[in-house]
Amino acid sequence: MLRTLLTFGLAAGVLIIAPLSFIVMNLDMGHGGFAMLISYLTMILAFSLIFMGIKRHRDTALGGVIRFGPALALGLGITVTASVVYVIGWEIALAATRYSFIDSYGAGMVEAARAKGASPARLAQVAAEARAFRAQYANPLYRLPMTFIEVFPVGVVVSLISAAVLRNSRILPARAPLAVA
């Protein structure tokens, strides 16, 4: 089970961080709706490996049957592994860009307020909030858990759904190997 957990967790983590770090380092997509849509679609696609990992473990190691608890535990293990890989990858991407993300994020906050027609006093308040967030984000004890929580809840939901679906051995049953004549 540990091998399945690590294999699928590492793969899911890489599938999450690779496109997102590319976007951060090479494209200025902003931090609004489209960027968030791409991020969550990437997470859901990568976390589909949770379903595949549970199914593979059910079919190969457990003879095609798994209970909800062990399936959920495996899914959560894959989720934690993928989330840690994401945090490490995000830290590497931040370092490679000299933490320019937080500056562009703060500028995006101010620009969004300006686009909504905020008063000069409100713009000053948003700029102060952006500076305060920058100071918080510089602290790894704030940044690392925050980064982890970006992806972890999505993996928990996928783990719950996968465990609930795959506990039924009639759903996508294990196939018998083809006989060679």
Secondary structure, 3 states (H helix, E strand, C coil): CHHHHHHHHHHHHHHHHHHHHHHHHHCCCCCCHHHHHHHHHHHHHHHHHHHHHHHHHHHHCCCCCCCHHHHHHHHHHHHHHHHHHHHHHHHHHHHHCCCHHHHHHHHHHHHHHHHCCCCHHHHHHHHHHHHHHHHHHCCHHHHHHHHHHHHHHHHHHHHHHHHHHHCCCCCCCCCCCCCCC
